[in-house]
Amino acid sequence: MNTQKNNSGMSRRSFMAVAGGTAGLAAMAAMGFSAMGREAEANIREIDVDGISLEEHETDILVVGGGMAGLFAAVKGHDAGARVLMVSKGRLGSSGQTPFAKGIFAYDAAKEDVSLEEFVASVSRSALGTNNPVFTRQLAEHSLARVKELREWGFFDSPLYFNAFSKPLKERNIPVIERVMITHLIKEKGRIAGAAGFSFDAGKVHIFKAKSVVLCCGAGGFKPNGFPICDLTHDGTVMAYKIGAKVTGKEWNDGHVGQATNAAACYDGWHGMFDRKPGVTGVGIRHDLGVDMNYRAYVQGGPLAMGPPGRGGDGEKISGGPYRPAEFSENKRRPGPPPGGDKDRPDGPPPGGDKDRPGGPPPGMAHSSSVGGSSAGMSIHKAEGLVPMDETGASTIPGLWAAGDALGSHMAGGIYTQIGSSLAGSAVQGAIAAEAAAKYCQKVALATIPAAKQKAVEAEILAPLKRDKGYGPAWVTQTLQGIMIPNFVLYIKKESLLKAALAYVEELRDHHLPMLRAADMHELRLAHETANMIINAEMKLKASIMRKESRCSHYRLDYPELDNTNWNAWINISQGENGEMRLEKQPFGSWPA
């Protein structure tokens, strides 16, 4: 890679070395540079843009993502007779939320005292109707088989997943390309023709020609501190939205917290999860991780308090706030397994936080002093992403499937109902999606991507590198975080503040997003991630404005009650012909029209 010089004749590295202190700031101003972030307004490139090469690939199924959903999509797609290629933005089994997840749900009818029908019905009651019972049932029906396969691959033998994930892929000779960010889905003649992206470690653009694509690239957030989603930025959702796919679930909010001490240190707050071997959990329906704590913090004006619903940390009763079904109140939760696990489940579920409170908060939620916003921008697991057209996770674009947190299956609805269901749901959905994609591949030929379209996609990928000046993605991301993360915008909502935040986000979308710049391949990644986060913020705000009620993890101060007359429906989002964002209702219990 080349270290290019700016108009002053000074390389970027040399400039940064001397531009410290008061004298350096004065020098920056004199040379026309901005002191903000100690970066130049001009794009001081560290790579020869003209030297970036192009590499093409062909496959039947392109699996995007190297987590739990991607693993099973690759394995089951191959076993169904398709050629499979996996591409991951990170390392196999070591990026996204998969390495953090340590509990995987398995429904074993021989060991549970709850029937399959009772399990589905109980989830629906906790979710206040927001779940799709087809995917809830699917989770329970297939989870045990997926857990048995994981055990054969050595998944439960180590807190690190790379070796266990590599085993079935190597046995099948499934190729894996790591550290490549997919930025574009390519549609030709109304169906998927492939995808495109770029490598972080080499000056290279990749074009993937594929009969089908299975998105297993997770959800995302606004790169908040204290929770392991900093490399997830809704890439799959946004690229699918741009080619016409419908998106859902954006008004729901994940409520994971961090600890007040060293709040930005993810490992400090969650080391018990990262260091622990995974285990198996059984049925235990809950109503967890909504906005109870955020509401208490808003009302009390203090830090988040880990008290029972409706009470502060000191036992003070707080009126109002998010509705929790009496069946799932704190003192009526099903007791959790004993610390260390159930003797009949040798893998044992991870303790639910405090060893002395096995029925207490979910894993990682037992901090004595907690701070919110640690997962800001993310919805409930499985409740946001592409709208499914059927039980296989097929999207509204022929040839495009999604699974795991990239699929808005509403498996558990707008609230967390079952510890371990997220990881299990990813395994189950990845397998089913790829098997359906493999059948689809038998009926279609590889589409031809016109050279002009490839050139246009390549130009869009590299645009931030080619801009001579503009906004650095780090600064735009910080601005976006300041708009979206406050408690009174994202979690405790009211229309005036939602609209105010939307005005700022629309400014970022219209003016800053088109002017994002990048000096190297790493900053190019940041630029594309920042653009995706801006679009996700717009989706979240518009869906939150549209849903004029409070339900599960969506709470409106100005509409604090459930409205079963008007809002027994999911909100779907799609892009109009002129690029506008369109929102529509889809009644609970139905498939999209």
C-alpha positions in Angstrom: 0.0 0.0 0.0 1.2 3.5 -0.8 1.5 6.4 1.6 0.3 9.2 -0.5 1.1 12.9 0.1 -1.3 15.8 0.5 -0.9 19.1 -1.2 1.6 20.3 1.4 4.0 17.5 0.4 3.6 15.9 3.8 2.5 12.3 4.2 -0.4 11.6 6.5 1.8 9.7 9.0 4.4 12.5 9.1 1.7 15.1 9.4 0.0 13.3 12.4 3.4 13.0 14.1 4.1 16.8 14.1 0.5 18.1 14.5 0.4 17.8 18.2 -0.1 20.5 20.8 -1.0 24.2 20.3 1.6 24.7 17.6 0.2 21.7 15.7 -3.4 22.9 15.9 -2.2 26.3 14.5 -0.4 24.6 11.7 -3.4 22.5 10.9 -5.6 25.6 10.6 -3.0 27.4 8.5 -2.9 24.4 6.1 -6.7 24.2 5.8 -7.2 21.1 8.0 -9.8 20.6 10.7 -8.8 19.9 14.3 -11.9 17.7 14.8 -10.5 14.2 15.5 -7.1 15.4 14.4 -7.9 14.4 10.9 -7.8 16.4 7.7 -10.9 17.5 5.9 -9.1 16.4 2.8 -8.9 12.7 2.1 -5.2 11.9 2.8 -5.2 8.4 1.2 -3.0 5.6 2.4 -3.8 3.3 -0.5 -3.4 3.4 -4.3 -7.1 3.4 -5.4 -6.2 2.7 -9.0 -4.3 -0.4 -7.9 -7.4 -2.1 -6.3 -8.1 -5.4 -8.2 -11.2 -7.3 -8.9 -11.9 -11.0 -8.2 -14.9 -13.0 -9.3 -16.4 -16.1 -7.7 -19.2 -18.5 -8.8 -21.4 -20.7 -6.5 -24.9 -22.0 -6.1 -25.5 -20.7 -2.5 -23.6 -17.7 -1.1 -23.8 -17.7 2.7 -23.1 -14.3 4.2 -22.0 -14.6 7.8 -19.8 -16.9 9.8 -21.9 -17.3 13.0 -24.3 -20.0 14.1 -26.9 -19.4 11.3 -24.2 -19.3 8.7 -22.6 -22.5 9.9 -25.8 -24.5 9.5 -26.7 -22.8 6.3 -23.4 -23.8 4.8 -23.5 -27.4 6.1 -27.2 -28.1 5.2 -27.0 -26.3 1.8 -24.0 -28.5 0.9 -25.7 -31.7 2.2 -28.7 -30.8 0.0 -26.5 -31.0 -3.1 -25.6 -27.3 -3.7 -22.2 -25.7 -4.2 -21.8 -23.4 -1.2 -19.4 -20.5 -0.5 -19.3 -18.8 2.9 -18.2 -15.2 3.3 -17.6 -13.6 6.7 -16.9 -10.1 7.8 -15.0 -11.5 10.7 -13.5 -14.8 11.6 -15.5 -18.0 11.5 -17.3 -18.5 14.8 -15.5 -15.5 16.3 -17.4 -12.4 15.3 -20.8 -10.9 15.8 -22.8 -12.2 18.8 -22.2 -15.9 18.4 -19.0 -16.1 20.6 -20.9 -14.3 23.3 -23.8 -16.7 23.3 -23.3 -19.5 25.8 -26.7 -21.0 26.3 -28.5 -22.9 23.5 -32.1 -24.0 23.9 -33.2 -27.6 23.2 -36.8 -28.8 23.5 -36.7 -32.4 24.5 -40.3 -33.8 24.9 -39.0 -36.7 26.9 -37.6 -34.4 29.6 -40.0 -31.4 29.6 -43.2 -31.2 31.5 -44.5 -28.7 28.9 -46.0 -29.9 25.7 -45.1 -28.4 22.4 -48.5 -26.7 22.1 -48.2 -25.3 25.7 -44.7 -24.0 24.9 -45.9 -22.1 21.8 -48.9 -20.8 23.6 -46.9 -19.6 26.6 -44.4 -17.7 24.3 -47.4 -16.1 22.6 -48.8 -14.9 25.9 -45.5 -13.4 27.0 -45.0 -11.8 23.6 -48.4 -10.2 23.8 -49.2 -11.7 20.4 -46.1 -10.2 18.6 -44.5 -13.6 17.9 -45.0 -15.7 14.8 -46.1 -19.1 16.2 -44.9 -20.8 13.0 -41.3 -19.9 13.9 -41.8 -20.5 17.6 -42.9 -24.0 16.9 -40.1 -24.5 14.4 -37.6 -23.6 17.0 -38.8 -26.2 19.4 -39.3 -28.9 16.8 -35.8 -28.7 15.4 -33.6 -27.4 18.3 -32.7 -30.8 19.8 -31.4 -32.2 16.4 -29.2 -29.1 16.0 -27.8 -29.4 19.5 -26.9 -33.1 18.9 -25.0 -32.1 15.8 -23.1 -29.4 17.6 -22.2 -31.9 20.3 -20.7 -34.2 17.6 -18.6 -31.3 16.3 -17.2 -30.5 19.7 -19.1 -27.3 20.3 -19.6 -27.9 24.0 -15.9 -28.7 24.7 -14.5 -25.2 24.5 -15.5 -21.5 25.1 -14.1 -20.8 21.6 -16.1 -21.9 18.6 -13.6 -21.7 15.7 -12.5 -25.4 15.8 -16.0 -26.8 16.3 -17.3 -24.6 13.4 -14.4 -25.6 11.2 -14.8 -29.3 11.6 -18.0 -29.8 9.5 -16.9 -27.3 6.9 -13.5 -28.9 6.4 -15.1 -32.4 6.2 -17.2 -31.1 3.3 -14.5 -28.9 1.7 -16.8 -25.9 1.9 -14.7 -22.8 1.1 -14.7 -19.9 3.6 -13.6 -16.4 2.8 -13.0 -14.3 5.9 -12.6 -10.5 6.5 -14.6 -9.5 3.5 -17.5 -7.1 3.9 -20.4 -7.7 1.6 -21.9 -4.3 0.8 -24.2 -5.0 -2.2 -26.7 -7.6 -3.2 -27.1 -7.8 -7.0 -30.5 -8.4 -8.5 -31.0 -9.1 -12.2 -34.3 -9.6 -14.0 -36.2 -9.6 -10.7 -34.1 -12.2 -8.9 -30.9 -12.6 -7.0 -27.8 -12.7 -9.2 -25.1 -12.4 -6.6 -23.4 -10.0 -4.2 -20.3 -7.8 -4.0 -17.9 -6.5 -1.3 -14.3 -5.9 -0.5 -11.4 -7.3 1.5 -10.0 -5.5 4.5 -6.5 -7.0 4.2 -5.9 -6.5 0.4 -6.8 -3.9 -2.1 -9.5 -6.1 -3.7 -13.1 -5.9 -4.7 -15.0 -9.3 -4.8 -17.9 -10.1 -7.1 -19.9 -13.2 -6.1 -22.1 -14.7 -8.8 -24.7 -16.9 -7.1 -28.0 -18.6 -7.8 -29.1 -17.8 -4.3 -28.0 -15.9 -1.2 -28.7 -16.7 2.4 -28.1 -13.8 4.7 -26.8 -14.9 8.1 -25.0 -11.7 8.9 -26.8 -10.8 12.2 -28.5 -7.6 13.2 -26.6 -4.6 14.5 -26.6 -1.4 16.5 -25.0 2.0 16.6 -21.6 0.7 17.8 -22.5 1.2 21.5 -20.1 0.5 24.3 -20.3 -2.4 26.7 -22.0 -5.1 24.6 -20.5 -7.3 21.9 -22.2 -6.0 18.8 -19.6 -3.4 17.7 -19.0 -5.1 14.4 -22.7 -5.6 13.5 -24.3 -2.7 11.7 -27.3 -4.2 9.9 -25.3 -4.7 6.7 -27.7 -7.5 5.4 -30.8 -5.6 6.2 -29.8 -2.5 4.4 -28.4 -4.1 1.2 -31.5 -6.2 0.9 -33.7 -3.1 1.5 -32.0 -1.3 -1.3 -32.9 -4.0 -3.8 -36.6 -4.1 -2.8 -36.8 -6.5 0.2 -39.2 -5.8 3.0 -37.8 -5.2 6.5 -39.6 -5.5 9.9 -39.3 -5.2 13.7 -37.5 -1.9 13.9 -39.5 -0.4 16.8 -38.5 -3.1 19.3 -35.5 -2.5 21.6 -32.9 -4.8 23.1 -32.4 -3.9 26.7 -29.0 -5.4 27.5 -27.0 -3.3 29.9 -23.4 -2.7 30.9 -21.8 -2.2 34.2 -21.2 1.4 35.5 -17.5 0.7 36.3 -15.5 0.7 33.0 -18.7 0.8 31.1 -17.0 0.6 27.7 -15.0 -2.5 28.6 -17.1 -5.2 27.1 -14.9 -8.1 28.4 -14.9 -6.7 31.9 -18.7 -6.6 32.0 -19.3 -9.9 30.2 -16.2 -12.0 30.8 -18.2 -14.7 32.5 -19.9 -15.3 29.1 -16.8 -15.2 26.9 -14.8 -17.6 29.2 -17.6 -20.1 29.8 -18.2 -23.3 27.8 -21.6 -23.3 26.2 -24.5 -25.3 27.8 -28.0 -26.4 27.0 -31.1 -24.8 28.5 -34.6 -26.2 28.7 -38.1 -24.6 28.8 -38.4 -21.6 31.0 -40.7 -18.9 29.5 -39.9 -15.4 30.7 -40.7 -11.8 29.8 -37.2 -10.2 29.9 -35.1 -7.3 28.7 -37.7 -4.8 27.9 -37.5 -1.2 29.0 -38.4 -1.6 32.7 -35.0 -0.4 33.8 -34.9 2.4 31.3 -38.3 3.6 32.5 -37.1 3.6 36.2 -34.0 5.5 35.3 -36.1 8.1 33.4 -38.6 8.5 36.2 -36.0 8.5 39.1 -33.3 10.5 37.3 -30.6 8.1 38.3 -28.7 5.1 37.1 -30.4 1.9 36.1 -31.5 -0.1 39.1 -31.8 -3.9 39.2 -35.0 -4.2 41.2 -38.3 -6.0 40.6 -40.5 -4.6 37.8 -42.2 -1.5 38.9 -39.7 -0.8 41.6 -36.4 1.1 41.9 -33.3 -0.4 43.3 -34.2 0.7 46.8 -37.7 -0.9 46.7 -39.5 2.3 45.9 -42.7 1.7 44.1 -42.9 3.5 40.7 -46.2 4.1 39.0 -46.8 3.5 35.3 -44.2 2.1 32.9 -44.1 -0.9 30.5 -46.8 -3.5 30.9 -45.8 -6.9 32.1 -48.3 -9.8 32.0 -49.1 -11.0 35.6 -48.3 -14.5 34.5 -44.7 -13.5 34.0 -44.2 -11.2 36.9 -40.9 -11.5 38.8 -42.3 -13.7 41.6 -44.1 -16.0 39.1 -41.3 -16.8 36.8 -40.4 -20.5 36.4 -37.5 -21.1 38.6 -34.2 -21.5 36.8 -32.0 -24.5 37.0 -29.6 -24.9 39.9 -26.2 -23.3 39.6 -24.0 -25.4 37.4 -26.8 -27.0 35.5 -29.4 -29.7 35.7 -28.0 -33.1 36.5 -30.0 -34.5 33.6 -28.3 -32.0 31.3 -24.6 -32.6 31.8 -23.7 -29.5 29.7 -25.7 -27.4 32.0 -27.1 -24.0 31.2 -25.0 -21.0 32.2 -26.2 -19.7 35.6 -28.7 -16.9 35.3 -26.5 -14.2 36.6 -26.1 -14.3 40.4 -25.3 -17.8 41.7 -27.5 -17.3 44.7 -30.5 -16.3 42.5 -30.9 -19.1 39.9 -34.2 -17.6 38.8 -32.8 -14.1 38.6 -31.8 -12.0 35.7 -30.6 -13.5 32.4 -26.8 -14.1 32.0 -24.8 -11.0 32.3 -27.7 -8.9 33.7 -26.8 -9.1 37.4 -24.5 -6.1 37.7 -25.1 -4.2 40.9 -24.9 -0.9 39.1 -25.9 -0.9 35.5 -25.9 1.5 32.6 -28.2 1.4 29.7 -27.7 1.9 26.0 -25.1 -0.9 25.7 -26.9 -2.5 22.9 -28.5 0.6 21.4 -29.8 0.2 17.9 -30.5 -3.5 18.1 -33.9 -4.9 18.3 -35.0 -8.1 20.0 -33.2 -11.2 18.7 -35.1 -12.7 15.7 -37.6 -9.8 15.7 -36.0 -7.5 13.1 -34.6 -8.1 9.7 -36.0 -9.3 6.4 -39.7 -10.1 6.3 -40.2 -13.8 5.7 -42.6 -14.9 3.0 -42.9 -18.4 4.4 -41.5 -20.7 7.1 -38.2 -21.2 5.2 -37.2 -17.5 5.6 -37.6 -16.7 1.9 -37.6 -12.9 1.4 -39.7 -10.9 -1.0 -36.8 -11.2 -3.5 -36.7 -14.5 -5.4 -33.5 -16.3 -4.5 -32.8 -14.4 -1.3 -33.2 -16.0 2.1 -32.3 -14.8 5.6 -31.8 -16.7 8.9 -31.0 -15.9 12.5 -30.9 -12.3 13.5 -30.9 -11.2 9.8 -34.5 -12.6 9.5 -37.4 -10.8 11.1 -39.1 -14.0 12.0 -40.5 -12.7 15.3 -39.7 -16.1 16.7 -40.1 -14.8 20.2 -41.9 -11.5 19.3 -41.0 -8.1 20.7 -39.7 -9.4 24.0 -37.2 -12.1 25.2 -39.2 -15.2 26.2 -36.7 -18.1 26.4 -33.0 -18.0 27.4 -31.0 -19.9 24.8 -33.6 -19.6 22.0 -31.6 -17.0 20.0 -28.6 -19.3 19.4 -30.9 -22.3 18.8 -33.1 -20.3 16.5 -30.1 -19.3 14.4 -29.1 -22.9 14.0 -32.6 -24.0 13.1 -33.3 -21.2 10.7 -29.9 -21.4 9.0 -30.5 -25.1 8.2 -34.0 -24.7 6.9 -33.2 -21.6 4.8 -30.3 -23.3 3.0 -32.2 -26.5 2.3 -34.9 -24.4 0.7 -32.3 -22.4 -1.2 -30.7 -25.6 -2.5 -34.0 -26.8 -4.0 -34.4 -23.4 -5.6 -30.9 -23.7 -7.1 -31.9 -26.9 -8.9 -34.5 -25.0 -10.9 -32.6 -21.9 -12.0 -29.5 -21.1 -14.0 -26.7 -18.8 -12.8 -27.8 -15.3 -13.9 -25.5 -13.1 -16.0 -24.5 -9.9 -14.4 -23.9 -7.2 -17.1 -20.4 -5.7 -17.1 -21.9 -2.3 -16.7 -23.7 -3.3 -13.5 -20.5 -4.8 -12.1 -18.7 -1.5 -12.8 -21.4 0.5 -11.2 -21.4 -1.6 -8.1 -17.6 -1.4 -7.9 -17.8 2.4 -8.2 -20.3 2.6 -5.3 -18.1 0.3 -3.1 -15.0 2.5 -3.7 -16.7 5.9 -3.7 -15.5 6.9 -0.2 -11.9 6.1 -1.2 -12.2 8.3 -4.3 -13.6 11.4 -2.6 -11.0 14.1 -2.3 -12.7 15.5 0.9 -15.6 14.8 3.0 -16.7 13.6 6.5 -14.8 11.0 8.4 -17.0 8.0 9.3 -15.9 8.0 13.0 -17.2 11.6 13.4 -20.5 10.9 11.7 -20.9 7.7 13.8 -20.3 9.8 17.0 -22.9 12.3 15.8 -25.4 9.5 15.2 -24.8 8.0 18.6 -25.5 11.4 20.2 -28.8 11.6 18.4 -30.1 8.1 18.9 -28.7 6.6 22.2 -30.3 9.0 24.8 -32.8 7.2 27.0 -35.5 9.6 26.0 -35.1 9.0 22.3 -34.6 5.3 21.7 -36.2 3.7 24.8 -38.7 6.1 26.4 -40.4 7.5 23.4 -42.7 10.3 22.6 -43.6 11.8 19.2 -42.0 15.2 19.5 -38.6 13.8 20.4 -38.8 11.0 17.8 -39.5 13.6 15.1 -36.7 15.9 16.3 -34.2 13.0 16.2 -35.5 12.0 12.8 -34.8 15.5 11.4 -31.1 15.1 12.5 -30.9 11.6 11.0 -32.4 12.8 7.7 -29.7 15.5 7.6 -27.0 12.8 8.0 -28.7 10.7 5.3 -29.1 13.5 2.8 -25.8 15.4 3.3 -23.3 13.5 5.3 -23.8 10.0 4.0 -23.1 10.9 0.4 -19.9 12.7 1.5 -18.3 9.9 3.7 -14.6 9.5 2.9 -12.1 6.8 3.5 -8.3 6.8 3.5 -7.7 3.0 3.5 -9.6 -0.3 3.4 -10.3 -0.3 7.1 -11.9 3.2 6.9 -13.8 2.1 3.8 -15.4 -0.5 6.1 -16.3 2.1 8.6 -17.8 4.3 5.9 -20.1 1.6 4.7 -21.0 0.6 8.3 -21.8 4.2 9.1 -24.1 4.5 6.1 -25.9 1.3 7.1 -26.4 2.6 10.7 -27.9 5.9 9.4 -30.5 4.0 7.4 -31.3 1.7 10.4 -31.8 4.8 12.6 -34.3 6.2 10.1 -36.1 2.9 10.1 -36.2 2.7 13.9 -37.5 6.3 14.3 -40.2 6.0 11.7 -41.5 2.6 12.9 -41.5 4.0 16.5 -43.5 7.0 15.4 -46.0 4.8 13.5 -46.7 2.4 16.3 -48.9 4.6 18.5 -49.2 2.2 21.5 -46.9 0.6 24.0 -46.2 -3.1 23.7 -43.3 -5.4 24.9 -40.0 -3.5 24.3 -41.6 -0.5 22.6 -42.7 2.1 25.1 -44.4 5.4 24.3 -44.9 8.0 27.0 -47.6 9.6 24.9 -49.3 6.2 24.2 -48.6 4.1 27.3 -51.3 1.5 26.8 -51.8 -1.6 24.6 -54.0 -1.0 21.6 -55.3 -4.4 20.5 -57.9 -2.7 18.2 -55.4 -1.0 15.9 -52.0 -2.5 16.6 -52.3 -6.3 16.4 -49.8 -6.0 13.6 -46.2 -5.9 12.7 -44.7 -3.0 10.8 -42.9 -3.7 7.5 -40.6 -1.2 5.7 -39.7 -1.1 2.1 -38.1 1.3 -0.4 -40.4 3.1 -2.9 -39.6 3.7 -6.6 -38.3 7.2 -5.8 -36.2 5.9 -2.9 -38.6 6.9 -0.2 -39.1 4.7 2.9 -42.6 3.2 3.0 -44.2 1.6 6.1 -47.2 -0.7 6.2 -49.0 -3.0 8.7 -49.0 -6.8 8.5 -51.6 -8.4 10.8 -50.3 -10.8 13.4 -50.7 -14.4 12.3 -50.5 -13.6 8.6 -47.9 -13.8 5.8 -47.2 -10.6 3.7 -49.4 -10.0 0.7 
